[in-house]
Amino acid sequence: MDAYTSFAQVYDLFMDNVPYDEWCAYICEILKKHGIADGPVLDLGCGTGELTRRLAACGYDMTGVDVSVDMLQKAMEKQTDPPILYLLQEMQTLELDGCVRAVCCTCDCVNYVLEPQELSDAFRRVAACLESGGVFIFDMNTAYKYEQLLGDHTFAESRQEGSFIWENYYDEETRINEYDLTLFIPEAGELYRRYAETHYQRNYKVEQIVDFLQQAGLVCEGMYDDYTDAGVKADSERITFVTRKE
């Protein structure tokens, strides 16, 4: 079943704990350290455009790319001036009309690319879209998060605007985490309609990611604990990579 179809309707509701403002400030600081204070920037895996809009407000000429029609529709409903260009593409076949000064890819989007070769292809595509010296900032979930926090655990939340049940199954051999998501979205009156989606993510080794980056001509300048200046720890749940095109 396709991911981010029904979930797109309530994505912003249940993701209201994502610190978009902090991520935006962090990304802008990194870009400015590399001399990128304006110009074209790509938000890869932009979802409903929350981070895209914030970066646009900071003066960047933003393009958003996502694989979900429903998520992009939600993004386009959030009007901006000037309007943001949104494109329906997979990151492993990414293609832009021109080059950008930077690419960001947040909220563990790279983990959704299940085949290692396809992720390697995605990094090559990113490099091809970057200007020389351009910056690529992305994050990924860690083995600790899949093995200790997500795998074989169930989470649920109920609100007036909707409810969800989120069941996880992690396979250590394949390194694949399956998310079975059941949604209850209100309709007319007091009725709720039930929707179901299944999502999959791969737990990549850091060494594998660095190798893919090198093959793509991207220099890994740093790896950090989430969107902070701290180094990666044994219990880091998210790693942020800061890379640069050679």
C-alpha positions in Angstrom: 0.0 0.0 0.0 1.3 3.4 -0.9 2.7 5.5 2.0 1.8 9.1 2.7 -1.6 9.0 1.0 -4.2 9.1 3.8 -1.6 10.1 6.3 -1.0 13.3 4.3 -4.4 14.5 5.5 -3.3 14.6 9.2 0.5 14.7 8.8 0.9 18.2 10.1 -1.4 17.5 13.0 0.6 14.5 14.3 4.0 15.9 13.4 3.5 19.1 15.3 6.4 18.1 17.6 8.9 18.3 14.8 11.2 21.3 15.6 11.1 22.9 12.1 12.2 26.3 13.4 15.3 24.8 15.0 16.1 22.7 11.9 15.7 25.8 9.7 18.0 27.9 11.9 20.6 25.1 12.0 20.5 24.6 8.2 20.7 28.3 7.6 23.7 28.6 9.9 25.6 25.8 8.1 24.8 27.3 4.7 26.0 30.8 5.7 29.2 29.3 7.0 29.7 28.0 3.5 28.9 31.4 2.0 25.4 30.5 0.9 23.1 33.2 2.2 20.7 33.2 -0.7 20.1 31.6 -4.1 18.4 28.4 -5.2 18.1 25.6 -2.6 16.3 22.2 -2.9 14.3 20.6 -0.1 14.4 16.9 -1.1 11.6 14.9 0.5 9.8 18.2 1.3 6.5 16.6 2.5 3.9 19.2 3.3 6.5 22.0 2.8 6.8 23.1 6.4 10.7 23.4 6.3 10.5 24.6 2.6 8.4 27.6 3.5 10.7 28.5 6.5 13.8 28.4 4.3 12.0 30.5 1.7 11.2 33.1 4.4 15.0 33.2 5.2 15.7 34.4 1.6 16.3 31.2 -0.3 14.8 30.5 -3.7 13.2 27.2 -2.8 12.2 24.1 -4.8 10.5 21.2 -3.0 10.6 17.6 -4.3 8.6 14.7 -2.9 7.4 11.3 -4.1 3.9 11.7 -2.6 1.2 13.5 -4.6 -0.9 13.9 -1.5 1.9 15.5 0.5 2.7 17.9 -2.3 -0.9 18.9 -2.6 -0.9 19.9 1.1 2.3 21.8 0.5 0.8 23.7 -2.4 -2.2 24.7 -0.4 0.1 26.7 1.8 0.4 29.9 -0.3 3.7 31.8 -0.4 4.8 34.9 -2.1 6.6 34.3 -4.3 5.2 30.8 -4.8 7.5 27.8 -4.2 8.0 25.3 -7.1 7.0 21.8 -6.1 8.0 18.8 -8.1 6.9 15.1 -8.0 10.0 13.0 -8.2 11.9 10.1 -6.6 15.2 11.1 -5.2 17.0 8.3 -7.0 15.9 9.7 -10.4 16.1 13.4 -9.3 16.5 15.8 -12.2 16.4 19.6 -12.2 16.5 22.2 -15.0 19.5 23.9 -13.4 21.9 23.6 -10.5 21.2 24.7 -6.9 23.6 26.0 -4.2 22.4 23.5 -1.6 20.2 20.5 -0.9 18.6 19.5 2.4 16.8 16.2 3.1 15.3 16.0 6.5 13.1 13.7 8.7 14.9 10.5 7.8 13.8 10.6 4.1 17.0 8.7 3.1 15.9 5.7 5.2 12.8 5.3 2.9 15.1 4.4 0.0 15.2 0.6 0.6 17.7 -0.5 -2.0 21.4 0.5 -1.3 22.1 0.9 -5.0 19.1 3.3 -5.3 20.4 5.4 -2.4 23.8 5.5 -4.1 22.1 6.7 -7.2 20.2 9.3 -5.2 23.4 10.8 -3.9 24.8 10.9 -7.4 21.7 12.7 -8.5 22.1 15.2 -5.7 25.7 15.8 -6.6 24.7 16.4 -10.2 22.2 19.0 -9.2 24.7 20.9 -6.9 27.0 23.7 -8.0 30.7 23.1 -7.4 31.2 23.6 -3.6 27.5 23.2 -3.0 26.3 21.8 0.3 24.1 18.7 1.0 22.7 18.4 4.5 20.6 15.4 5.4 19.7 13.1 8.3 19.0 9.5 8.9 17.7 7.3 11.7 20.3 5.2 13.6 20.6 1.5 14.4 19.9 2.4 18.0 16.6 3.9 17.2 15.4 1.0 15.1 16.7 -1.7 17.5 15.9 -0.1 20.8 13.1 2.4 20.4 11.0 1.4 17.3 11.4 -2.3 16.6 8.4 -4.3 17.8 6.9 -1.4 19.7 3.4 0.1 19.2 2.5 3.8 19.6 -0.9 5.4 19.6 -2.4 8.8 19.9 -5.9 10.1 20.0 -7.1 13.6 19.3 -10.4 15.2 18.4 -9.0 15.9 14.9 -7.9 12.3 14.4 -6.2 9.2 15.9 -3.5 6.7 14.9 -2.1 3.4 15.9 1.6 2.9 14.8 2.9 -0.7 14.9 6.6 -1.4 14.2 8.3 -4.6 13.2 12.1 -4.6 12.8 14.0 -7.4 11.0 17.6 -7.4 12.1 18.7 -9.7 9.2 17.3 -7.5 6.4 17.7 -4.3 8.4 14.2 -3.3 7.4 11.7 -1.6 9.7 8.0 -2.0 8.8 5.5 0.6 10.0 1.9 -0.4 10.0 -0.1 2.8 10.4 -3.9 2.8 11.1 -5.6 6.2 11.0 -9.0 7.3 12.1 -9.9 10.6 10.4 -13.2 12.4 11.2 -15.8 13.0 8.5 -19.2 14.5 8.7 -20.8 14.5 12.1 -19.3 12.2 14.7 -18.2 9.5 12.1 -14.5 8.5 11.7 -13.2 6.7 8.6 -10.4 4.1 9.1 -7.4 4.2 6.8 -4.3 1.9 6.7 -0.9 2.5 5.3 2.4 0.5 5.5 5.7 2.3 5.4 9.2 0.7 5.2 12.6 2.1 6.1 16.1 0.6 5.9 18.7 0.9 8.7 21.9 1.9 6.9 25.3 1.6 8.4 27.2 4.9 8.7 30.2 3.4 6.8 27.9 2.5 3.9 26.5 6.1 3.8 30.0 7.6 3.7 31.1 5.2 1.0 28.0 6.2 -1.2 28.9 9.9 -0.6 32.5 9.4 -1.7 31.4 7.6 -4.8 29.1 10.5 -5.6 31.9 13.1 -5.2 30.5 14.4 -1.9 32.9 15.1 1.0 31.5 14.3 4.4 32.5 17.3 6.5 30.8 16.3 9.7 28.3 13.9 11.4 26.3 15.2 14.3 23.8 14.1 17.0 20.5 15.2 15.4 20.5 18.9 14.5 23.2 20.0 17.1 26.9 20.6 17.2 27.4 17.5 19.4 29.1 14.4 18.0 27.3 11.2 17.3 26.8 9.1 20.5 25.9 5.4 21.1 22.3 6.4 21.9 21.9 9.0 19.1 18.5 8.6 17.5 19.3 10.7 14.4 22.5 11.6 12.6 22.8 14.8 10.7 25.4 14.7 7.8 27.0 17.9 6.5 28.6 17.3 3.1 30.0 19.3 0.2 30.4 18.8 -3.5 34.1 18.6 -4.5 
